[in-house]
Amino acid sequence: MRILVLGTGGVGSAFAQIAQRRSFFDHCALADYDPARPAALVASVDDGRFSAHRIDASSKEAVVALVRETSVDAVLNSVDPLFNVPIFDACFEAGVTYLDMAMTLSEPHPTKPYEEVGVKLGDYQFERAEAWEERGLLALVGIGVEPGAADVFARHAADELFSEIDEIGVRDGANLVVEGYDFAPTFSIWTTIEECLNPPVIWERERGWFTTEPFSEPEVFDFPEGIGPVECVNVEHEEVLLVPRWIDCKRVTFKYGLGDEFIGVLKTLAKLRLDSKEPISVKGVEVSPRDVVAAALPDPATLGERMSGKTCAGTLVTGLGKDGNPRQAYLYHVADNEVTMREYGSQAVVWQTAINPVIALELLASGAWKGVGVLGPEAFPAQPFLDSLAELGAPHGVLELGT
């Protein structure tokens, strides 16, 4: 397999550090708008299978040209989802496998944003699924940790642990601390603003997809491995758009443990319209307010040395077990920043995201995963993925909860 990774920020860099230890690929081209970043990354991995390139990911034509120049079989989209459409379309035109960790962006309903969905996450991609299927091409969407591993956990629960599922609820929490900063998001602030301030989506069998107010339905969830109780709230996330397409259940939700301070900052950004991605003129220069916020904050990829603690991604499943009795289980994955920094030089959040496309590409290369069309992680068998997590020294856990 030959791979092209677009974007060498935190996740793209962590992908290279993890993939460098694997033998399933012959070549991995690393590309970024700033050519110094992939060049530095290639030097750091010190592996002849990697090469550095410059790319303008907003240009479909530029992506097609680089795909052909590097003769790759698969493209991993590791840039902000703002650029998903040209990259997705370029992969279709070039006839290569496409993977991303966040789907094409949503647009709120024009008149009832907190009741009805408008354009949903991934709609652009799923509307083109038939064309991908007809050409025998695969677009594997949402293959980070959330979405990604969380969806695999849902597939495993449906296949092996439950006979009937009432709710699949992804719950994400952490006790990470960044020394020296009053406010320093551990993941892309651009993406965080998008998913936290958009109307959260919920799916129910009787209603389909619908929306609520941001930060709605707060609940305290007790996360495992020493993280402890964290208040979680509804945010917009891909799992709610993916899981119901392949798994039989009654309800799907996503709740994120943000904390009062983080929520307060996001609300302030929204009040000041600094969350907008539409360019405005600043002293004659067109610039997006959200890009200004991102530029003013530290790069999450550089925070590892200042971070401590753990982050947990997981899927809470409620229903009937295989024995017909009520069951509630939390399938989860924890990353400890001390461990990921020591072993890979990557902070925990980006490392936990990046390990999953490495596994997915390896499973595609071996034939353990195969398919055509636009597919989510839950469309594939879970066990090979879980086996790979364990083999990489990062096994998932299952926490049985009272019902």
C-alpha positions as CSV (number, residue, x, y, z in Angstrom):
1,M,0.0,0.0,0.0
2,R,1.1,3.6,-0.8
3,I,-0.5,6.3,1.4
4,L,-0.8,10.1,1.1
5,V,-1.5,12.0,4.4
6,L,-2.9,15.5,3.9
7,G,-2.1,17.6,6.9
8,T,0.9,17.2,9.2
9,G,-0.4,19.0,12.3
10,G,-1.0,17.1,15.5
11,V,-2.9,14.1,14.2
12,G,-0.9,13.8,10.9
13,S,2.4,13.9,12.8
14,A,1.1,11.3,15.3
15,F,0.0,9.1,12.4
16,A,3.5,9.1,11.0
17,Q,5.1,8.3,14.3
18,I,2.7,5.3,14.8
19,A,2.8,4.1,11.2
20,Q,6.6,4.2,11.1
21,R,6.6,1.1,13.3
22,R,4.3,-0.9,11.0
23,S,5.3,-2.8,7.8
24,F,2.0,-2.8,5.9
25,F,2.8,0.1,3.6
26,D,5.6,0.7,1.1
27,H,5.5,4.5,1.0
28,C,3.8,7.3,2.9
29,A,3.8,10.8,1.4
30,L,3.2,13.6,3.9
31,A,1.8,16.9,2.6
32,D,1.0,20.2,4.2
33,Y,0.4,23.8,3.1
34,D,3.6,24.7,5.0
35,P,6.3,22.6,3.4
36,A,8.6,22.9,6.4
37,R,6.2,20.8,8.6
38,P,6.3,17.6,6.5
39,A,10.0,18.1,5.9
40,A,10.6,18.2,9.6
41,L,8.4,15.2,10.2
42,V,10.2,13.1,7.6
43,A,13.5,14.0,9.2
44,S,12.2,13.0,12.6
45,V,10.8,9.6,11.6
46,D,14.1,8.9,9.7
47,D,12.5,6.2,7.5
48,G,13.0,6.0,3.7
49,R,9.4,5.1,3.2
50,F,8.3,8.7,4.0
51,S,8.5,11.7,1.7
52,A,7.5,15.4,2.2
53,H,5.3,17.5,-0.2
54,R,3.5,20.8,-0.3
55,I,-0.3,20.9,-0.9
56,D,-3.1,23.4,-1.1
57,A,-5.9,21.2,0.2
58,S,-8.5,23.7,-0.9
59,S,-7.8,22.8,-4.5
60,K,-9.2,19.6,-5.9
61,E,-6.9,19.8,-8.9
62,A,-3.9,20.1,-6.6
63,V,-4.9,17.1,-4.6
64,V,-5.5,15.0,-7.8
65,A,-2.1,16.1,-9.1
66,L,-0.3,15.0,-5.9
67,V,-2.2,11.7,-5.8
68,R,-1.0,10.9,-9.3
69,E,2.5,12.2,-8.6
70,T,2.9,10.0,-5.6
71,S,1.1,7.0,-7.1
72,V,-0.8,6.3,-3.9
73,D,-3.6,3.8,-3.2
74,A,-5.2,5.7,-0.3
75,V,-5.5,9.2,1.0
76,L,-5.9,10.1,4.7
77,N,-7.5,13.5,5.2
78,S,-5.9,15.0,8.3
79,V,-6.8,18.6,7.7
80,D,-9.6,20.7,9.1
81,P,-13.0,19.4,7.8
82,L,-13.4,22.7,6.0
83,F,-11.4,21.1,3.2
84,N,-13.2,17.8,3.1
85,V,-15.2,18.4,-0.1
86,P,-12.3,19.1,-2.5
87,I,-10.2,16.2,-1.0
88,F,-13.2,13.8,-1.1
89,D,-13.9,14.8,-4.7
90,A,-10.3,14.6,-5.7
91,C,-10.0,11.0,-4.4
92,F,-13.1,10.0,-6.4
93,E,-11.7,11.6,-9.6
94,A,-8.3,10.0,-9.0
95,G,-9.8,6.6,-8.2
96,V,-8.2,6.1,-4.8
97,T,-9.5,5.1,-1.3
98,Y,-10.4,8.0,0.9
99,L,-10.3,8.2,4.7
100,D,-11.1,11.0,7.1
101,M,-11.6,11.5,10.8
102,A,-14.3,14.1,10.5
103,M,-17.1,14.2,7.9
104,T,-18.2,17.1,5.6
105,L,-19.7,20.0,7.6
106,S,-23.3,20.6,8.5
107,E,-25.4,23.7,8.1
108,P,-28.1,24.4,10.7
109,H,-31.8,24.5,9.7
110,P,-32.5,28.0,8.5
111,T,-35.6,28.6,10.7
112,K,-35.7,25.9,13.4
113,P,-32.0,25.2,14.2
114,Y,-32.7,23.7,17.6
115,E,-35.5,21.5,16.5
116,E,-34.9,20.2,13.0
117,V,-31.7,19.2,11.1
118,G,-30.6,21.2,8.1
119,V,-27.6,19.8,6.2
120,K,-26.2,17.0,8.4
121,L,-22.6,16.1,8.9
122,G,-21.6,13.8,6.1
123,D,-24.6,14.5,3.9
124,Y,-22.4,15.6,1.0
125,Q,-20.5,12.4,1.2
126,F,-23.5,10.0,1.6
127,E,-25.3,11.7,-1.3
128,R,-22.5,10.5,-3.5
129,A,-22.3,7.0,-2.0
130,E,-23.9,5.3,-5.0
131,A,-21.4,6.8,-7.4
132,W,-18.5,5.6,-5.2
133,E,-20.1,2.1,-5.1
134,E,-20.6,2.0,-8.8
135,R,-17.0,2.7,-9.4
136,G,-15.9,0.1,-6.8
137,L,-14.2,2.8,-4.7
138,L,-14.2,3.1,-0.9
139,A,-14.6,6.2,1.2
140,L,-14.2,5.3,4.9
141,V,-15.5,8.3,6.8
142,G,-15.1,9.0,10.5
143,I,-12.1,6.8,11.4
144,G,-10.5,8.7,14.2
145,V,-11.3,7.9,17.8
146,E,-14.6,9.7,18.0
147,P,-15.9,9.1,15.4
148,G,-14.0,5.9,14.7
149,A,-13.1,3.6,17.6
150,A,-16.3,4.6,19.3
151,D,-18.3,3.3,16.3
152,V,-16.3,0.1,16.3
153,F,-17.2,-0.3,19.9
154,A,-20.9,0.1,19.0
155,R,-20.5,-2.6,16.3
156,H,-18.8,-5.0,18.7
157,A,-21.5,-4.4,21.3
158,A,-24.3,-5.1,18.8
159,D,-22.6,-8.3,17.5
160,E,-21.2,-9.8,20.7
161,L,-22.6,-8.3,23.8
162,F,-26.3,-7.4,23.3
163,S,-29.4,-9.0,21.9
164,E,-31.3,-5.8,21.9
165,I,-30.1,-2.2,22.2
166,D,-32.0,0.7,23.6
167,E,-29.4,3.4,23.4
168,I,-25.9,3.9,22.1
169,G,-24.4,7.0,23.8
170,V,-20.8,8.1,23.1
171,R,-19.3,9.7,26.2
172,D,-16.0,11.5,26.1
173,G,-14.1,12.8,29.1
174,A,-10.6,13.6,30.4
175,N,-8.7,15.0,33.4
176,L,-5.9,16.5,31.2
177,V,-4.2,19.6,32.5
178,V,-2.0,21.9,30.4
179,E,0.6,23.7,32.6
180,G,1.2,27.4,31.9
181,Y,-2.0,28.2,30.0
182,D,-5.3,29.5,31.3
183,F,-7.0,28.2,28.2
184,A,-5.4,25.7,25.8
185,P,-7.6,23.2,23.9
186,T,-5.9,19.8,23.4
187,F,-7.5,19.4,19.9
188,S,-8.1,21.7,17.0
189,I,-10.1,24.7,18.2
190,W,-11.5,25.1,14.7
191,T,-13.1,21.7,14.9
192,T,-14.1,22.1,18.6
193,I,-16.0,25.3,17.9
194,E,-17.7,23.6,15.0
195,E,-19.0,20.6,16.9
196,C,-19.7,22.4,20.2
197,L,-21.6,25.5,19.0
198,N,-23.6,23.8,16.2
199,P,-27.0,22.4,17.2
200,P,-26.4,19.0,18.7
201,V,-28.0,16.1,16.8
202,I,-29.8,13.2,18.4
203,W,-31.3,10.2,16.6
204,E,-34.4,8.2,17.8
205,R,-36.0,5.4,15.9
206,E,-39.5,7.1,16.0
207,R,-38.3,10.6,15.2
208,G,-35.2,10.1,13.1
209,W,-32.5,12.9,13.4
210,F,-33.4,16.1,15.3
211,T,-31.5,18.8,17.1
212,T,-31.4,20.5,20.6
213,E,-29.8,23.5,22.2
214,P,-26.0,23.5,22.5
215,F,-24.8,21.9,25.8
216,S,-28.2,20.4,26.5
217,E,-29.1,17.4,28.7
218,P,-26.1,17.6,31.2
219,E,-25.2,14.5,33.0
220,V,-22.4,13.4,35.2
221,F,-20.5,10.3,33.9
222,D,-17.9,8.5,36.0
223,F,-15.0,7.8,33.7
224,P,-12.7,4.8,34.3
225,E,-9.0,4.5,35.1
226,G,-8.9,7.3,37.6
227,I,-10.4,10.1,35.5
228,G,-13.6,10.2,37.6
229,P,-16.9,12.0,37.3
230,V,-17.2,14.7,34.6
231,E,-20.3,16.6,33.5
232,C,-21.1,15.8,29.9
233,V,-23.4,17.7,27.5
234,N,-24.8,17.1,24.1
235,V,-22.7,18.3,21.2
236,E,-22.9,17.7,17.4
237,H,-20.9,14.7,16.4
238,E,-20.6,12.2,13.6
239,E,-21.4,9.0,15.6
240,V,-25.0,10.1,15.8
241,L,-25.1,10.4,12.0
242,L,-23.2,7.1,11.4
243,V,-24.4,4.5,14.0
244,P,-28.1,4.3,13.0
245,R,-27.2,3.6,9.4
246,W,-25.7,0.2,10.3
247,I,-26.7,-0.7,13.9
248,D,-30.2,-1.6,15.1
249,C,-31.0,0.5,18.2
250,K,-33.6,2.9,19.5
251,R,-31.5,6.0,20.3
252,V,-28.1,7.5,19.6
253,T,-26.4,10.4,21.4
254,F,-23.0,12.0,21.9
255,K,-22.0,13.9,25.0
256,Y,-18.7,15.6,25.6
257,G,-17.2,16.4,29.0
258,L,-16.3,20.0,28.5
259,G,-16.4,21.6,31.9
260,D,-17.9,25.0,32.9
261,E,-14.9,27.1,32.0
262,F,-14.6,25.6,28.5
263,I,-18.3,26.0,27.9
264,G,-18.1,29.6,29.1
265,V,-15.2,30.4,26.6
266,L,-17.2,28.9,23.7
267,K,-20.3,30.9,24.6
268,T,-18.2,34.1,24.8
269,L,-16.7,33.3,21.3
270,A,-20.2,32.9,20.0
271,K,-21.5,36.1,21.5
272,L,-18.6,38.0,20.0
273,R,-19.1,36.2,16.7
274,L,-15.5,35.0,16.9
275,D,-16.8,31.5,16.1
276,S,-17.7,32.5,12.5
277,K,-15.9,30.9,9.6
278,E,-17.0,33.5,7.2
279,P,-14.2,36.0,6.3
280,I,-14.4,39.6,7.4
281,S,-12.2,42.5,6.4
282,V,-9.6,43.5,9.0
283,K,-7.5,46.4,7.8
284,G,-8.0,45.4,4.2
285,V,-7.3,41.7,4.8
286,E,-10.0,39.1,4.5
287,V,-9.8,36.7,7.5
288,S,-12.1,34.3,9.2
289,P,-12.6,35.1,12.9
290,R,-12.4,31.4,13.8
291,D,-9.0,31.3,12.1
292,V,-7.9,34.2,14.2
293,V,-8.9,32.4,17.4
294,A,-7.0,29.3,16.2
295,A,-3.9,31.4,15.4
296,A,-4.0,33.1,18.8
297,L,-4.0,29.8,20.7
298,P,-1.1,27.3,21.1
299,D,-0.9,24.5,18.5
300,P,-2.3,21.4,20.2
301,A,0.6,19.4,18.8
302,T,3.1,21.4,20.8
303,L,1.4,20.9,24.2
304,G,2.5,17.4,25.1
305,E,5.4,18.3,27.3
306,R,3.1,20.6,29.3
307,M,0.2,18.1,29.6
308,S,-0.6,15.6,32.2
309,G,-3.5,13.2,32.8
310,K,-5.6,10.9,30.7
311,T,-8.3,11.1,28.0
312,C,-11.1,8.6,27.6
313,A,-13.3,7.9,24.5
314,G,-16.0,5.4,24.8
315,T,-19.5,4.1,24.0
316,L,-22.2,3.5,26.6
317,V,-24.6,0.8,25.4
318,T,-27.9,0.1,27.2
319,G,-30.3,-2.8,26.4
320,L,-30.6,-6.5,26.8
321,G,-27.5,-8.8,27.0
322,K,-27.2,-12.0,25.1
323,D,-28.8,-13.8,28.0
324,G,-31.9,-11.6,27.7
325,N,-31.3,-9.7,31.0
326,P,-30.9,-5.9,31.2
327,R,-27.3,-4.8,30.6
328,Q,-25.4,-1.5,30.5
329,A,-21.8,-1.6,29.4
330,Y,-19.2,1.2,28.6
331,L,-16.7,0.1,26.0
332,Y,-13.8,2.6,26.1
333,H,-10.2,3.5,25.2
334,V,-8.0,5.5,27.5
335,A,-4.8,7.3,26.5
336,D,-2.3,8.4,29.2
337,N,-0.3,11.5,28.1
338,E,2.8,10.4,30.0
339,V,2.8,7.1,28.0
340,T,2.1,8.6,24.6
341,M,4.7,11.2,25.0
342,R,7.3,8.8,26.3
343,E,6.7,6.1,23.6
344,Y,5.7,8.2,20.6
345,G,6.4,11.9,21.3
346,S,2.7,12.7,20.7
347,Q,0.3,14.2,23.2
348,A,-2.6,11.9,24.2
349,V,-5.5,13.4,22.4
350,V,-3.9,13.5,18.9
351,W,-2.2,10.1,19.5
352,Q,-5.5,8.5,20.4
353,T,-7.1,9.9,17.3
354,A,-4.2,8.9,15.0
355,I,-3.8,5.3,16.0
356,N,-7.2,4.4,14.5
357,P,-6.6,5.3,10.8
358,V,-3.3,3.4,11.1
359,I,-5.2,0.3,12.1
360,A,-7.9,0.9,9.5
361,L,-5.3,1.2,6.7
362,E,-3.5,-1.9,7.8
363,L,-6.8,-3.8,7.9
364,L,-7.7,-2.6,4.4
365,A,-4.2,-3.6,3.2
366,S,-4.6,-7.1,4.5
367,G,-8.1,-7.6,3.3
368,A,-9.5,-8.0,6.8
369,W,-11.7,-4.9,6.1
370,K,-13.1,-4.5,2.6
371,G,-16.0,-2.6,1.0
372,V,-17.1,-0.1,-1.5
373,G,-19.2,3.1,-1.3
374,V,-19.2,5.6,1.5
375,L,-19.0,3.6,4.7
376,G,-18.5,4.3,8.4
377,P,-16.4,2.2,10.8
378,E,-19.5,0.3,12.0
379,A,-19.9,-1.2,8.5
380,F,-16.9,-3.4,9.1
381,P,-16.3,-6.3,11.5
382,A,-15.1,-5.1,14.9
383,Q,-12.9,-7.9,16.1
384,P,-9.9,-7.4,13.7
385,F,-9.8,-3.8,14.8
386,L,-10.0,-4.6,18.5
387,D,-7.3,-7.2,18.1
388,S,-5.0,-4.6,16.4
389,L,-5.6,-2.1,19.2
390,A,-4.4,-4.8,21.7
391,E,-1.5,-5.8,19.5
392,L,-0.3,-2.1,19.5
393,G,-0.4,-2.1,23.3
394,A,-3.5,0.0,23.6
395,P,-6.4,-2.4,24.3
396,H,-10.0,-1.3,24.8
397,G,-11.8,-1.9,28.1
398,V,-15.3,-2.9,29.0
399,L,-16.9,-1.5,32.2
400,E,-20.1,-3.1,33.3
401,L,-22.5,-0.7,34.9
402,G,-25.7,-1.2,36.9
403,T,-29.0,-0.9,35.1
